[in-house]
Amino acid sequence: MKIPSLLLRFPHCYFSRRTCFMSFHSTSRANFPCVGSLTHAGPLSYTVHPYHTKCMCSSNGLRRELCQQAAPDLEMEGLSDREQRLVDRLYSGLIQGHRACLAEAITLVESTQSRKKKIAQVLLQKVLSYHREQEKFNQGKPLAFRVGLSGPPGAGKSTFIECFGKMLTERKYKVSVLAVDPSSSTSGGSLLGDKTRMTELSRDMNAYIRPSPTRGTLGGVTRTTNEAILLCEGGGYNVVLVETVGVGQSEFAVADMVDMFVLLLPPAGGDELQGIKRGIIEMADLVAINKADGDLVVPARRIQAEYVSAMKLLRKRSKVWRPKVMRISAKTGEGISDMWDKMTEFRDLMLTSGELIAKRRKQQKVWMWNLIQENMLEHFRSHLAVKDKIPLLEEKVLSGVLSPGLAADLLLKAFKDGL
């Protein structure tokens, strides 16, 4: 078989210019065509796998990698045939833009079951590999613009997203909305009602809305928001909006997941002292005073002037961008188009200066440590040396026999001794 025909059969693999080879062997897996084998006498051999292709020279012991997809063979080997077919079906449907496959993939990622978490990681690795390839074709530029929307309860975030999302879909953008809803601290349930406020946008075929519960995660987002963003980008959505729960001054975890952090505020949101307070304000790249219509126009102008003066006192985070404060009305649509112009200006400046790429790389490291922290706590709770002692020490803390600090030290000591 010649190299051009191999390229047609294996589009994910990159073959070297050296076309002369002596031995060739191929294996296949579910939903992957078997090429067969060619053998010639000689020292050079090729081995082709669905996700990993290597060139091996037996004469000098050198091994050169021709193609390396991010889904490791070892992880795929650990899956059953049924699980492999599930991963292949979700992956192929996702990159073809099927919303049902995107929804199922996000559900899989959000699962806390250990087996499903493993399947989800294999799927994410494949999507990440595809994502990197598409970025190479895009000259290294990001495929999607990630925007985080935050603000206090009642600021009009959902109403703004519907108006803003409809404007973008009319301009031929594909918009995905990850709406995070708070989970009850008593029952653990969540209403997931943001989608009901976006009736027109939810019917738009170029938009996808996914409400998700926080499940106790702080910062206004869920523990899998990063993964959901990656899946949405793999599904071809070039604008990803992350709507957080109504947050206060210090909850800004979404800023570590997006390219641009937008803060929506109501017209009567406090004086300029609230803007000076360190926290969510200093993380904002754009502050929008919503509901600037009718009788609230004058209060909106006043609060805009106060926040402009307040943000002058904050430390500059970017060399090329100064945070802006503007008035909008999601009800009438006033200022929505101008706001998008400001956002595209921010994106272009950050891309040109290289700050956007550096920011995304830094976010990957933050994401990694967040996952480590979460998994370490889960590992601590389930460790054999600690598992049986936790309820006993909790009871002593509740009865006042032990202080919380001493109980924590005893558990940590037991955990260290059991390692």
Residue, then its C-alpha position, 0 to 999 in steps of 0.5 A: m500500500k502506498i503512502p497517499s492511500l495510507l493518508l486517506r485511510f488514516p487522516h489523523c496521522y502525519f507521515s514523514r516524507r521518507t516513503c521508502f520502507m521495508s516492513f509494514h504492519s497494521t492493527s485495527r480496533a472497533n470502528f477503525p479500518c484494518v489496512g492489512s500488512l505489507t512486508h519487505a526485507g529490510p531494517l525499517s518497520y512501521t506500526v500503525h495504531p488508531y491513535h498512535t503511529k510510530c516509526m521504528c528502525s531496528s538497524n540502529g535502535l532509533r524510534r521516531e514518532l510520526c503521529q501522537q494523538a493525545a488519547p493514550d493507547l494504554e487508557m483505551e486498552g483499559l476500556s471494554d469494547r462497549e465503552q470504546r464504542l461509546v467514546d468513538r460515537l461521542y467523539s465523532g458526533l461531537i466534532q460533527g456538531h451534533r448537539a445531542c452528543l455534546a449534551e451526552a459528553i458533558t453529562l459523562v464529564e459531570s458524572t462522579q462515578s469512577r468508571k465514567k470519570k475514566i471514560a470521560q478522561v479518554l474522551l477529553q484527551k481525544v477532543l483535546s488532541y483534535h482541538r490542538e490540530q484545529e488550532k494549528f490549522n488556525q495559525g495557532k490562534p484560539l478557535a473560540f472566544r471564552v467569556g465569563l459573565s458574573g454579577p450579583p443576583g438580579a443583575g440581569k445576566s440571563t436576560f442579557i445572555e439571551c439578547f447578546g446570544k441572539m445578536l451573535t447568532e444573527r451574525k453567524y456565530k455559534v454560541s454555547v452558554l454554560a449556565v451555572d445554578p446554585s445547589s441547595s446546601t440543605s437538600g443538595g438540589s438545584l432548579l436549573g431554571d436559567k434556560t427557561r429565561m432564554t426561550e428564544l435563544s434555546r430554540d436557536m439551532n446555532a446556540y446551545i444552552r447547558p445549565s449545571p449545578t454547582r454541587g457545593t463548588l465555590g467561586g460561582v462555577t462547577r468543578t467540570t466547567n473547564e471540561a465543558i468549555l473544551l467540549c463546546e469548542g470541540g463541537g464547533y462553538n466559537v463563542v462560549l459564555v459562562e454564566t456564574v451564579g450570583v456572586g459577591q466580591s470574592e468569588f471569581a473562579v470563572a476568571d481563571m477559565v475564560d479569556m475575558f471576564v465581564l461583570l454585570l451590575p444593576p444600577a443601584g449596586g452600591d457606591e464607589l467604595q464597593g468598587i474599590k474593595r479588592g475582589i471581583i472588581e479588579m478581576a473584571d476586564l469589562v464592567a457593564i451597568n445593566k438595566a440602563d433604561g426608563d427611570l434607571v437611566v440617571p442612576a446608571r449614569r451615576i454608578q458608571a461614573e463612580y465605577v470609572s473613578a474606582m477602577k482608576l485606583l486598581r492595579k493595571r493587569s494588562k499592558v495593552w488593555r484598560p478595563k472599560v465601564m459602559r451602560i447597557s440595556a438587555k431589555t431594549g438592546e441598547g449598547i449590546s452591539d457596542m459591548w461586543d465591539k469592545m469585547t472583540e477589541f479586547r480579544d484582538l489586542m490580547l492576541t496581538s500582544g501574546e497575552l491571551i495565549a500566555k493567559r490560557r497556558k497559565q489557566q491550564k496550570v491552575w486547572m491542573w492544581n484545582l483537580i489535584q486539590e479536589n482528588m486529594l480530598e476525595h482520596f483522603r476521605s476514602h483512605l483506609a487509615v482515615k475512613d473509619k476514624i472520620p465519623l468518630l472524630e466528627e462526633k467528638v468535635l460535635s460534642g465539644v470533646l475535641s477542638p476542630g484543629l486537633a481533630a484535623d491534626l489527628l486525621l492528617k497524622a493517621f493519613k501520613d502514617g498510613l501512606 
